[in-house]
Amino acid sequence: MADLSADDLARYARHIVLREVGGPGQRRLLDASVAVIGAGGLGSPALLYLAAAGVGRLGVIDDDTVSLSNLQRQVAHRTGAVGAPKTRSAADAIRALNPGVAVDLIDERLDRSNAAQILDAYDVVLDGSDNFETRRLVNRVCVGLRKPLIFGAIGQWEGQVSVFAPHLGGPCYECVFPEDPAPDLAPSCAEGGVVGALAGVIGTMMALEAVKVVTGAGEPLIGRLHLYDALYAETRTIALQKRADCPVCG
C-alpha cells in the first residue's frame, strides 16, 4: 500500500479520523478499483461519491450519450454535455472533483463477449444498469469472477440496494430474483417516471456499500435487501437466503 501524501491527509481527513476507516482503510480505498455500470441516475451519484472517497481507479461503463431528459436525476452531467458520451461527461465531473482518481472510459454495452474481460480488471462491481438482461449477465460474471456486486434499482418513488457476494456467504442476484417481473409491474423510468432525488439516495447508498466492502468497515448488505419508499419516508431491510437450486451460484 502506498503511503498517504500530505494532500491525501488533508483531503481524506474526515475518513481518517473514523475509527472504522483510519489510515489503513483510506489506503485500501486509494488502492482499490471499482467498475460502475451505467453513468446514469444511479451511476452518477455513485461515481461522484466514490471519487470523493478516493477510490483509486474507476471504470465508467456506458455506451449512451447525455440527453436533456437525463439531467433531472443524472447529476454527473451538465447541460453543456447534452449529446456527449456519458463516459466522457462523467469523467470530466470526476476529474474536476478529484484529479487523483484514474478513470477508465468504456464506451461499450456489456454482453457475453466482453463482460468478463472488462469486469475482471476491477475489485468491486457496482451495477447501475436499467434492464434485467444486463443485471443477470453482470451477476453471472461476478459470481464466476468472485467479485462483490453492489446492486441498486429505482422506479417511481421506490428503491432497493443489496450486495451480492456468494463467495462471501451471501446469495446472488438470481437467488433473489429468479424471474423478471411482468412489464406492467416494473415499468422503465421513461414509462413510469422516477423522482430525481431518489436516484441520489440509492446511488449514494450503493457508493457507501462499496466503501464498506473495500475498507472492511461495518456490515455490508450481504444477505440483506434494503428497501426505501421515498413517498412515505419508510425503510425496511429484509433477510435474503441463498437458493440451493440457483442455476448461477447453487
Backbone as CSV, one residue per row, in Angstrom:
resi,resn,N_x,N_y,N_z,CA_x,CA_y,CA_z,C_x,C_y,C_z
1,MET,0.833,-1.198,0.000,0.000,0.000,0.000,0.870,1.252,0.000
2,ALA,0.490,2.226,-0.793,1.229,3.478,-0.844,0.966,4.298,0.418
3,ASP,1.995,5.061,0.834,1.818,5.966,1.958,0.897,7.106,1.560
4,LEU,0.222,7.668,2.562,-0.651,8.807,2.313,0.189,10.069,2.213
5,SER,-0.053,10.846,1.160,0.653,12.107,0.982,0.027,13.177,1.868
6,ALA,0.688,14.338,1.924,0.133,15.448,2.698,-1.225,15.866,2.139
7,ASP,-1.351,15.866,0.807,-2.642,16.197,0.203,-3.699,15.152,0.566
8,ASP,-3.312,13.878,0.569,-4.250,12.828,0.962,-4.726,13.027,2.396
9,LEU,-3.806,13.339,3.285,-4.162,13.521,4.694,-5.152,14.667,4.859
10,ALA,-5.007,15.707,4.049,-5.935,16.828,4.129,-7.270,16.490,3.465
11,ARG,-7.207,15.922,2.257,-8.435,15.646,1.502,-9.318,14.624,2.216
12,TYR,-8.695,13.600,2.789,-9.463,12.496,3.357,-9.466,12.502,4.889
13,ALA,-9.226,13.682,5.456,-9.108,13.785,6.919,-10.336,13.263,7.646
14,ARG,-11.535,13.526,7.094,-12.754,13.108,7.794,-12.957,11.599,7.730
15,HIS,-12.361,10.951,6.750,-12.345,9.488,6.736,-11.336,8.958,7.749
16,ILE,-10.167,9.566,7.744,-9.056,9.027,8.522,-9.355,9.068,10.019
17,VAL,-10.138,10.060,10.465,-10.455,10.126,11.888,-11.553,9.135,12.284
18,LEU,-12.206,8.521,11.308,-13.192,7.487,11.630,-12.470,6.231,12.091
19,ARG,-12.852,5.718,13.240,-12.216,4.527,13.788,-12.300,3.350,12.818
20,GLU,-13.435,3.252,12.089,-13.657,2.102,11.211,-12.898,2.198,9.883
21,VAL,-12.371,3.379,9.571,-11.633,3.555,8.321,-10.160,3.808,8.630
22,GLY,-9.862,4.980,9.206,-8.493,5.301,9.559,-7.568,5.357,8.352
23,GLY,-6.285,5.443,8.634,-5.292,5.465,7.562,-5.278,4.189,6.740
24,PRO,-5.303,3.008,7.388,-5.290,1.763,6.604,-6.483,1.639,5.666
25,GLY,-7.676,2.014,6.134,-8.855,1.941,5.281,-8.771,2.906,4.116
26,GLN,-8.249,4.102,4.370,-8.116,5.065,3.271,-7.102,4.589,2.252
27,ARG,-6.033,3.960,2.706,-5.070,3.408,1.752,-5.698,2.308,0.904
28,ARG,-6.578,1.504,1.526,-7.267,0.469,0.742,-8.156,1.096,-0.324
29,LEU,-8.807,2.213,0.014,-9.613,2.909,-0.991,-8.739,3.427,-2.128
30,LEU,-7.605,4.007,-1.802,-6.716,4.552,-2.828,-6.168,3.453,-3.735
31,ASP,-6.029,2.245,-3.193,-5.513,1.122,-3.976,-6.607,0.361,-4.715
32,ALA,-7.875,0.697,-4.457,-8.991,-0.085,-4.976,-9.413,0.367,-6.368
33,SER,-10.108,-0.535,-7.036,-10.705,-0.219,-8.337,-12.157,-0.672,-8.321
34,VAL,-13.034,0.166,-8.844,-14.463,-0.128,-8.882,-14.985,0.119,-10.293
35,ALA,-15.667,-0.874,-10.840,-16.344,-0.709,-12.123,-17.774,-0.266,-11.868
36,VAL,-18.195,0.795,-12.524,-19.562,1.296,-12.378,-20.267,1.145,-13.723
37,ILE,-21.284,0.294,-13.726,-22.021,0.007,-14.952,-23.185,0.976,-15.056
38,GLY,-23.086,1.880,-16.003,-24.106,2.899,-16.182,-23.712,4.200,-15.514
39,ALA,-23.611,5.255,-16.286,-23.315,6.587,-15.744,-24.584,7.417,-15.746
40,GLY,-25.697,6.792,-15.342,-26.995,7.437,-15.352,-27.445,7.840,-13.965
41,GLY,-28.726,7.556,-13.652,-29.288,8.014,-12.396,-28.577,7.465,-11.176
42,LEU,-28.283,6.173,-11.163,-27.586,5.562,-10.036,-26.082,5.734,-10.158
43,GLY,-25.554,5.556,-11.352,-24.120,5.657,-11.534,-23.571,7.041,-11.274
44,SER,-24.345,8.081,-11.607,-23.850,9.448,-11.424,-23.480,9.755,-9.968
45,PRO,-24.405,9.638,-9.012,-24.015,9.931,-7.636,-23.004,8.934,-7.097
46,ALA,-23.114,7.669,-7.511,-22.146,6.681,-7.036,-20.738,7.048,-7.483
47,LEU,-20.577,7.411,-8.739,-19.256,7.786,-9.243,-18.695,8.993,-8.512
48,LEU,-19.535,9.997,-8.282,-19.046,11.204,-7.621,-18.609,10.921,-6.190
49,TYR,-19.377,10.114,-5.466,-19.001,9.830,-4.079,-17.842,8.844,-3.982
50,LEU,-17.729,7.925,-4.923,-16.554,7.052,-4.928,-15.299,7.856,-5.244
51,ALA,-15.417,8.805,-6.172,-14.285,9.675,-6.462,-13.928,10.526,-5.255
52,ALA,-14.937,11.091,-4.613,-14.681,11.912,-3.429,-14.042,11.094,-2.318
53,ALA,-14.412,9.813,-2.231,-13.858,8.935,-1.198,-12.423,8.544,-1.470
54,GLY,-11.959,8.751,-2.705,-10.578,8.443,-3.026,-10.349,7.069,-3.609
55,VAL,-11.388,6.440,-4.134,-11.165,5.169,-4.829,-10.180,5.416,-5.968
56,GLY,-9.125,4.617,-6.011,-8.012,4.933,-6.902,-8.310,4.876,-8.373
57,ARG,-9.158,3.913,-8.778,-9.462,3.781,-10.201,-10.930,3.444,-10.377
58,LEU,-11.581,4.186,-11.247,-12.992,3.973,-11.542,-13.153,3.626,-13.018
59,GLY,-13.907,2.576,-13.279,-14.261,2.229,-14.640,-15.676,2.681,-14.916
60,VAL,-15.859,3.569,-15.879,-17.178,4.092,-16.231,-17.634,3.370,-17.499
61,ILE,-18.674,2.548,-17.362,-19.120,1.700,-18.467,-20.496,2.163,-18.936
62,ASP,-20.549,2.724,-20.130,-21.820,3.217,-20.668,-21.625,3.518,-22.148
63,ASP,-22.590,3.118,-22.969,-22.466,3.394,-24.401,-23.454,4.457,-24.870
64,ASP,-24.058,5.183,-23.910,-25.098,6.156,-24.236,-24.529,7.567,-24.251
65,THR,-25.320,8.508,-24.760,-24.975,9.920,-24.726,-25.941,10.673,-23.808
66,VAL,-25.512,11.831,-23.362,-26.325,12.640,-22.453,-27.487,13.276,-23.213
67,SER,-28.689,13.139,-22.648,-29.856,13.806,-23.220,-30.424,14.777,-22.190
68,LEU,-31.220,15.713,-22.659,-31.782,16.720,-21.756,-32.647,16.071,-20.680
69,SER,-33.349,15.005,-21.003,-34.213,14.346,-20.023,-33.427,13.643,-18.921
70,ASN,-32.132,13.397,-19.148,-31.300,12.777,-18.118,-31.042,13.719,-16.939
71,LEU,-31.027,15.011,-17.202,-30.477,15.958,-16.230,-31.347,16.136,-14.992
72,GLN,-32.562,15.633,-15.014,-33.441,15.703,-13.848,-32.921,14.841,-12.692
73,ARG,-32.033,13.884,-12.972,-31.565,12.965,-11.931,-30.101,12.551,-12.092
74,GLN,-29.532,12.713,-13.265,-28.180,12.216,-13.514,-27.180,13.343,-13.269
75,VAL,-26.812,13.515,-12.008,-26.152,14.736,-11.552,-24.681,14.837,-11.934
76,ALA,-24.113,13.810,-12.541,-22.729,13.923,-13.013,-22.633,14.734,-14.293
77,HIS,-23.770,14.976,-14.944,-23.776,15.624,-16.256,-24.329,17.048,-16.177
78,ARG,-23.890,17.870,-17.084,-24.316,19.267,-17.135,-25.012,19.537,-18.471
79,THR,-25.741,20.639,-18.545,-26.481,20.966,-19.755,-25.558,21.047,-20.971
80,GLY,-24.378,21.559,-20.770,-23.438,21.675,-21.880,-22.943,20.345,-22.413
81,ALA,-23.195,19.261,-21.670,-22.750,17.933,-22.108,-23.796,17.199,-22.932
82,VAL,-24.965,17.795,-23.131,-26.016,17.127,-23.914,-25.461,16.759,-25.292
83,GLY,-25.619,15.503,-25.656,-25.097,14.995,-26.918,-23.737,14.333,-26.794
84,ALA,-23.044,14.556,-25.673,-21.716,13.973,-25.477,-21.841,12.570,-24.880
85,PRO,-20.833,11.719,-25.060,-20.853,10.404,-24.411,-20.929,10.559,-22.893
86,LYS,-21.736,9.730,-22.267,-21.859,9.806,-20.816,-20.543,9.486,-20.114
87,THR,-19.754,8.598,-20.695,-18.468,8.285,-20.078,-17.587,9.517,-19.996
88,ARG,-17.514,10.276,-21.090,-16.665,11.463,-21.105,-17.198,12.531,-20.163
89,SER,-18.517,12.727,-20.156,-19.111,13.724,-19.274,-18.873,13.361,-17.813
90,ALA,-19.066,12.083,-17.476,-18.842,11.642,-16.092,-17.375,11.771,-15.711
91,ALA,-16.490,11.425,-16.629,-15.057,11.543,-16.340,-14.667,12.988,-16.071
92,ASP,-15.238,13.923,-16.817,-14.953,15.342,-16.575,-15.371,15.744,-15.159
93,ALA,-16.544,15.256,-14.730,-17.023,15.583,-13.387,-16.133,14.962,-12.318
94,ILE,-15.707,13.724,-12.544,-14.842,13.040,-11.580,-13.511,13.769,-11.452
95,ARG,-12.915,14.121,-12.576,-11.594,14.770,-12.541,-11.674,16.164,-11.940
96,ALA,-12.792,16.855,-12.144,-12.954,18.166,-11.525,-13.055,18.045,-10.011
97,LEU,-13.674,16.956,-9.539,-13.843,16.740,-8.108,-12.568,16.222,-7.461
98,ASN,-11.922,15.249,-8.118,-10.731,14.638,-7.531,-9.789,14.207,-8.646
99,PRO,-8.849,15.055,-9.021,-7.954,14.739,-10.133,-7.021,13.572,-9.864
100,GLY,-6.955,13.109,-8.617,-6.099,11.975,-8.295,-6.678,10.630,-8.663
101,VAL,-7.940,10.604,-9.062,-8.602,9.346,-9.400,-8.365,9.022,-10.872
102,ALA,-7.905,7.809,-11.163,-7.773,7.355,-12.547,-9.144,6.917,-13.052
103,VAL,-9.465,7.286,-14.273,-10.780,6.980,-14.842,-10.605,6.232,-16.155
104,ASP,-11.239,5.064,-16.233,-11.285,4.302,-17.477,-12.611,4.572,-18.166
105,LEU,-12.579,5.008,-19.409,-13.797,5.259,-20.179,-14.074,4.051,-21.058
106,ILE,-15.162,3.372,-20.781,-15.506,2.152,-21.506,-16.835,2.391,-22.210
107,ASP,-16.757,2.816,-23.461,-17.950,3.174,-24.239,-18.523,1.931,-24.917
108,GLU,-18.893,0.961,-24.109,-19.400,-0.291,-24.639,-20.613,-0.724,-23.836
109,ARG,-21.489,-1.478,-24.501,-22.573,-2.154,-23.806,-22.076,-3.541,-23.428
110,LEU,-22.223,-3.913,-22.177,-21.761,-5.224,-21.749,-22.596,-6.315,-22.408
111,ASP,-21.910,-7.343,-22.891,-22.597,-8.519,-23.403,-21.742,-9.743,-23.087
112,ARG,-22.163,-10.882,-23.558,-21.456,-12.119,-23.219,-20.035,-12.147,-23.768
113,SER,-19.785,-11.379,-24.805,-18.461,-11.419,-25.423,-17.424,-10.571,-24.700
114,ASN,-17.859,-9.566,-23.922,-16.874,-8.650,-23.336,-16.973,-8.484,-21.821
115,ALA,-18.070,-8.915,-21.202,-18.312,-8.582,-19.797,-17.235,-9.134,-18.871
116,ALA,-16.878,-10.386,-19.029,-15.906,-10.985,-18.110,-14.549,-10.303,-18.229
117,GLN,-14.109,-10.034,-19.446,-12.810,-9.392,-19.643,-12.791,-7.984,-19.044
118,ILE,-13.869,-7.242,-19.211,-13.922,-5.877,-18.689,-13.968,-5.874,-17.161
119,LEU,-14.857,-6.666,-16.583,-15.078,-6.610,-15.136,-13.963,-7.270,-14.338
120,ASP,-13.215,-8.164,-14.955,-12.138,-8.846,-14.238,-11.040,-7.884,-13.811
121,ALA,-10.981,-6.714,-14.421,-9.922,-5.747,-14.116,-10.207,-4.934,-12.850
122,TYR,-11.348,-5.179,-12.185,-11.755,-4.355,-11.036,-12.002,-5.219,-9.806
123,ASP,-11.853,-4.589,-8.641,-12.045,-5.296,-7.374,-13.512,-5.457,-7.026
124,VAL,-14.312,-4.448,-7.320,-15.725,-4.405,-6.953,-16.505,-3.920,-8.175
125,VAL,-17.708,-4.445,-8.338,-18.569,-4.033,-9.442,-19.829,-3.397,-8.874
126,LEU,-20.184,-2.251,-9.381,-21.401,-1.550,-8.975,-22.313,-1.479,-10.197
127,ASP,-23.497,-2.076,-10.085,-24.397,-2.181,-11.225,-25.510,-1.150,-11.126
128,GLY,-25.403,-0.130,-11.974,-26.447,0.884,-12.061,-27.205,0.789,-13.362
129,SER,-27.250,-0.416,-13.947,-27.943,-0.596,-15.225,-29.451,-0.516,-15.022
130,ASP,-30.163,-0.416,-16.146,-31.613,-0.190,-16.058,-32.411,-1.264,-16.786
131,ASN,-31.802,-2.460,-16.948,-32.549,-3.533,-17.609,-32.152,-4.878,-17.012
132,PHE,-33.087,-5.805,-17.046,-32.901,-7.092,-16.373,-31.880,-7.965,-17.094
133,GLU,-31.784,-7.847,-18.388,-30.822,-8.661,-19.127,-29.394,-8.362,-18.678
134,THR,-29.073,-7.067,-18.552,-27.731,-6.691,-18.113,-27.497,-7.114,-16.669
135,ARG,-28.477,-6.947,-15.809,-28.318,-7.344,-14.407,-28.004,-8.830,-14.283
136,ARG,-28.699,-9.646,-15.052,-28.449,-11.088,-14.979,-27.070,-11.444,-15.520
137,LEU,-26.691,-10.813,-16.612,-25.366,-11.043,-17.168,-24.279,-10.652,-16.177
138,VAL,-24.404,-9.462,-15.601,-23.391,-8.975,-14.658,-23.329,-9.886,-13.439
139,ASN,-24.472,-10.340,-12.961,-24.478,-11.249,-11.815,-23.722,-12.536,-12.132
140,ARG,-23.993,-13.126,-13.288,-23.315,-14.374,-13.651,-21.809,-14.165,-13.730
141,VAL,-21.406,-13.062,-14.326,-19.976,-12.791,-14.469,-19.327,-12.571,-13.102
142,CYS,-19.972,-11.793,-12.245,-19.400,-11.513,-10.926,-19.314,-12.769,-10.071
143,VAL,-20.304,-13.644,-10.161,-20.236,-14.913,-9.433,-19.037,-15.711,-9.916
144,GLY,-18.864,-15.789,-11.230,-17.749,-16.543,-11.785,-16.396,-15.959,-11.434
145,LEU,-16.311,-14.638,-11.364,-15.053,-13.965,-11.055,-14.837,-13.759,-9.556
146,ARG,-15.845,-14.100,-8.752,-15.787,-13.901,-7.294,-15.579,-12.428,-6.953
147,LYS,-16.370,-11.578,-7.612,-16.318,-10.140,-7.367,-17.569,-9.717,-6.593
148,PRO,-17.441,-8.915,-5.541,-18.636,-8.366,-4.882,-19.410,-7.483,-5.853
149,LEU,-20.731,-7.676,-5.879,-21.597,-6.921,-6.778,-22.535,-6.047,-5.962
150,ILE,-22.391,-4.735,-6.119,-23.265,-3.788,-5.452,-24.468,-3.558,-6.361
151,PHE,-25.646,-3.913,-5.883,-26.864,-3.844,-6.690,-27.755,-2.709,-6.218
152,GLY,-28.347,-2.003,-7.177,-29.338,-0.985,-6.851,-30.361,-0.888,-7.961
153,ALA,-31.562,-0.498,-7.598,-32.621,-0.309,-8.584,-33.594,0.735,-8.066
154,ILE,-34.172,1.504,-8.981,-35.165,2.517,-8.611,-36.303,2.517,-9.616
155,GLY,-37.449,2.993,-9.157,-38.597,3.199,-10.025,-39.629,4.037,-9.307
156,GLN,-40.090,5.084,-9.957,-41.093,5.968,-9.395,-40.623,6.543,-8.051
157,TRP,-41.109,6.008,-6.919,-40.739,6.531,-5.599,-39.991,5.506,-4.745
158,GLU,-39.665,4.358,-5.311,-39.099,3.273,-4.502,-37.739,2.837,-5.026
159,GLY,-36.867,2.448,-4.092,-35.543,1.965,-4.463,-35.110,0.822,-3.581
160,GLN,-34.101,0.101,-4.025,-33.566,-1.026,-3.259,-32.076,-1.158,-3.505
161,VAL,-31.401,-1.688,-2.485,-29.943,-1.849,-2.524,-29.582,-3.171,-1.862
162,SER,-28.586,-3.854,-2.414,-28.050,-5.043,-1.766,-26.621,-5.251,-2.255
163,VAL,-25.935,-6.192,-1.611,-24.599,-6.612,-2.037,-24.663,-8.112,-2.280
164,PHE,-24.414,-8.510,-3.502,-24.453,-9.927,-3.849,-23.027,-10.463,-3.915
165,ALA,-22.742,-11.434,-3.065,-21.379,-11.971,-2.970,-21.436,-13.406,-2.462
166,PRO,-21.800,-14.366,-3.321,-21.862,-15.764,-2.870,-20.546,-16.279,-2.293
167,HIS,-19.418,-15.782,-2.803,-18.126,-16.231,-2.287,-17.875,-15.733,-0.862
168,LEU,-18.691,-14.786,-0.400,-18.597,-14.299,0.985,-19.777,-14.782,1.826
169,GLY,-20.529,-15.741,1.306,-21.589,-16.368,2.080,-22.994,-15.897,1.796
170,GLY,-23.163,-14.921,0.925,-24.495,-14.404,0.644,-25.067,-14.979,-0.639
171,PRO,-26.300,-14.625,-0.953,-26.912,-15.062,-2.203,-26.424,-14.217,-3.374
172,CYS,-26.784,-14.655,-4.582,-26.541,-13.842,-5.765,-27.864,-13.238,-6.224
173,TYR,-27.793,-12.399,-7.235,-29.000,-11.738,-7.752,-30.046,-12.766,-8.175
174,GLU,-29.606,-13.834,-8.807,-30.539,-14.823,-9.336,-31.243,-15.592,-8.218
175,CYS,-30.580,-15.739,-7.063,-31.233,-16.369,-5.909,-32.466,-15.573,-5.488
176,VAL,-32.334,-14.259,-5.534,-33.379,-13.365,-5.027,-34.420,-13.060,-6.088
177,PHE,-33.970,-12.935,-7.334,-34.866,-12.591,-8.437,-34.749,-13.654,-9.531
178,PRO,-35.312,-14.824,-9.300,-35.168,-15.908,-10.281,-35.888,-15.641,-11.587
179,GLU,-36.885,-14.770,-11.575,-37.626,-14.434,-12.784,-37.804,-12.924,-12.872
180,ASP,-37.811,-12.417,-14.091,-38.085,-10.999,-14.293,-39.558,-10.724,-14.013
181,PRO,-39.865,-9.567,-13.415,-41.275,-9.232,-13.199,-41.982,-8.925,-14.506
182,ALA,-43.290,-9.013,-14.479,-44.078,-8.644,-15.657,-43.834,-7.170,-15.982
183,PRO,-43.812,-6.815,-17.267,-43.509,-5.431,-17.660,-44.384,-4.392,-16.964
184,ASP,-45.652,-4.708,-16.732,-46.527,-3.716,-16.104,-46.239,-3.538,-14.621
185,LEU,-45.499,-4.492,-14.025,-45.150,-4.381,-12.609,-43.814,-3.671,-12.400
186,ALA,-43.023,-3.546,-13.445,-41.721,-2.880,-13.336,-41.477,-2.029,-14.580
187,PRO,-42.265,-0.953,-14.749,-42.069,-0.095,-15.921,-40.726,0.620,-15.854
188,SER,-40.178,0.935,-16.992,-38.935,1.708,-17.026,-39.186,3.112,-16.489
189,CYS,-38.098,3.822,-16.189,-38.251,5.199,-15.711,-38.918,6.072,-16.763
190,ALA,-38.637,5.791,-18.042,-39.266,6.571,-19.109,-40.767,6.337,-19.144
191,GLU,-41.187,5.122,-18.825,-42.609,4.772,-18.868,-43.338,5.155,-17.584
192,GLY,-42.735,4.842,-16.443,-43.410,5.031,-15.166,-43.004,6.270,-14.408
193,GLY,-41.888,6.893,-14.830,-41.386,8.062,-14.126,-40.525,7.689,-12.934
194,VAL,-39.780,8.660,-12.447,-38.967,8.473,-11.246,-38.654,9.855,-10.681
195,VAL,-38.758,9.979,-9.370,-38.410,11.249,-8.733,-36.889,11.369,-8.715
196,GLY,-36.379,12.516,-9.159,-34.948,12.645,-9.387,-34.088,12.378,-8.169
197,ALA,-34.458,12.913,-7.020,-33.615,12.785,-5.832,-33.499,11.343,-5.347
198,LEU,-34.462,10.485,-5.731,-34.383,9.077,-5.348,-33.124,8.432,-5.914
199,ALA,-32.765,8.807,-7.132,-31.536,8.279,-7.723,-30.330,8.647,-6.866
200,GLY,-30.336,9.858,-6.318,-29.244,10.266,-5.447,-29.195,9.467,-4.167
201,VAL,-30.355,9.205,-3.578,-30.411,8.429,-2.331,-29.845,7.026,-2.548
202,ILE,-30.365,6.329,-3.563,-29.968,4.941,-3.768,-28.549,4.843,-4.340
203,GLY,-28.204,5.721,-5.280,-26.849,5.704,-5.821,-25.797,5.980,-4.767
204,THR,-26.100,6.895,-3.852,-25.162,7.193,-2.779,-25.054,6.027,-1.804
205,MET,-26.167,5.353,-1.543,-26.110,4.161,-0.696,-25.265,3.067,-1.343
206,MET,-25.359,2.936,-2.659,-24.517,1.960,-3.350,-23.036,2.306,-3.184
207,ALA,-22.692,3.581,-3.312,-21.305,4.001,-3.101,-20.862,3.692,-1.681
208,LEU,-21.741,3.920,-0.725,-21.411,3.648,0.672,-21.149,2.165,0.891
209,GLU,-21.965,1.302,0.275,-21.732,-0.132,0.404,-20.387,-0.526,-0.212
210,ALA,-20.027,0.094,-1.326,-18.735,-0.190,-1.942,-17.592,0.232,-1.018
211,VAL,-17.724,1.382,-0.379,-16.704,1.841,0.568,-16.570,0.850,1.717
212,LYS,-17.689,0.341,2.226,-17.639,-0.637,3.314,-16.982,-1.937,2.869
213,VAL,-17.306,-2.386,1.669,-16.703,-3.620,1.167,-15.187,-3.457,1.040
214,VAL,-14.742,-2.329,0.515,-13.314,-2.116,0.302,-12.567,-1.971,1.619
215,THR,-13.118,-1.204,2.551,-12.401,-0.914,3.796,-12.603,-1.976,4.867
216,GLY,-13.661,-2.786,4.739,-13.982,-3.747,5.785,-14.751,-3.148,6.941
217,ALA,-15.251,-1.935,6.783,-15.989,-1.268,7.861,-17.410,-1.808,7.959
218,GLY,-17.883,-1.985,9.177,-19.282,-2.326,9.407,-19.704,-3.638,8.782
219,GLU,-20.964,-3.716,8.432,-21.542,-4.908,7.818,-22.212,-4.531,6.499
220,PRO,-21.605,-4.864,5.384,-22.260,-4.602,4.085,-23.576,-5.367,3.982
221,LEU,-24.375,-4.973,3.019,-25.700,-5.577,2.833,-25.599,-6.926,2.115
222,ILE,-24.738,-7.787,2.606,-24.625,-9.148,2.083,-25.677,-9.998,2.788
223,GLY,-26.549,-10.621,2.014,-27.631,-11.396,2.610,-28.776,-10.554,3.119
224,ARG,-28.816,-9.290,2.686,-29.913,-8.402,3.078,-30.276,-7.505,1.913
225,LEU,-31.546,-7.154,1.814,-32.040,-6.236,0.797,-32.669,-5.049,1.495
226,HIS,-32.136,-3.871,1.228,-32.629,-2.641,1.859,-33.621,-1.974,0.920
227,LEU,-34.817,-1.714,1.417,-35.903,-1.128,0.623,-36.217,0.269,1.136
228,TYR,-36.406,1.200,0.229,-36.682,2.592,0.600,-37.884,3.089,-0.175
229,ASP,-38.877,3.571,0.546,-40.076,4.173,-0.032,-39.990,5.672,0.215
230,ALA,-39.638,6.424,-0.810,-39.425,7.857,-0.649,-40.730,8.609,-0.433
231,LEU,-41.826,8.108,-0.986,-43.084,8.832,-0.899,-43.566,8.925,0.546
232,TYR,-43.319,7.884,1.324,-43.771,7.856,2.717,-42.608,7.835,3.709
233,ALA,-41.389,8.023,3.207,-40.196,8.066,4.056,-40.098,6.839,4.947
234,GLU,-40.295,5.676,4.343,-40.231,4.417,5.077,-39.095,3.549,4.539
235,THR,-38.404,2.873,5.438,-37.347,1.945,5.052,-37.537,0.628,5.790
236,ARG,-37.098,-0.428,5.158,-37.040,-1.723,5.836,-35.965,-2.560,5.178
237,THR,-35.418,-3.477,5.931,-34.372,-4.358,5.437,-34.804,-5.792,5.670
238,ILE,-34.779,-6.586,4.611,-35.229,-7.971,4.731,-34.050,-8.916,4.509
239,ALA,-34.109,-10.056,5.186,-33.046,-11.060,5.059,-33.224,-11.831,3.754
240,LEU,-32.107,-12.183,3.149,-32.098,-12.949,1.908,-31.371,-14.268,2.141
241,GLN,-31.770,-15.289,1.416,-31.157,-16.595,1.544,-30.647,-17.084,0.191
242,LYS,-29.536,-17.812,0.227,-29.074,-18.484,-0.984,-30.051,-19.608,-1.346
243,ARG,-30.207,-19.842,-2.635,-31.033,-20.959,-3.086,-30.122,-22.103,-3.508
244,ALA,-30.348,-23.267,-2.915,-29.515,-24.420,-3.250,-29.632,-24.796,-4.717
245,ASP,-30.805,-24.509,-5.305,-31.015,-24.853,-6.713,-30.756,-23.679,-7.653
246,CYS,-30.094,-22.641,-7.177,-29.813,-21.489,-8.034,-28.931,-21.926,-9.206
247,PRO,-29.327,-21.639,-10.440,-28.542,-22.070,-11.585,-27.214,-21.320,-11.741
248,VAL,-27.040,-20.220,-10.992,-25.827,-19.435,-11.105,-24.843,-19.734,-9.987
249,CYS,-25.287,-19.747,-8.744,-24.351,-19.927,-7.614,-24.661,-21.136,-6.746
250,GLY,-25.740,-21.890,-7.059,-26.133,-23.007,-6.211,-25.142,-24.158,-6.261
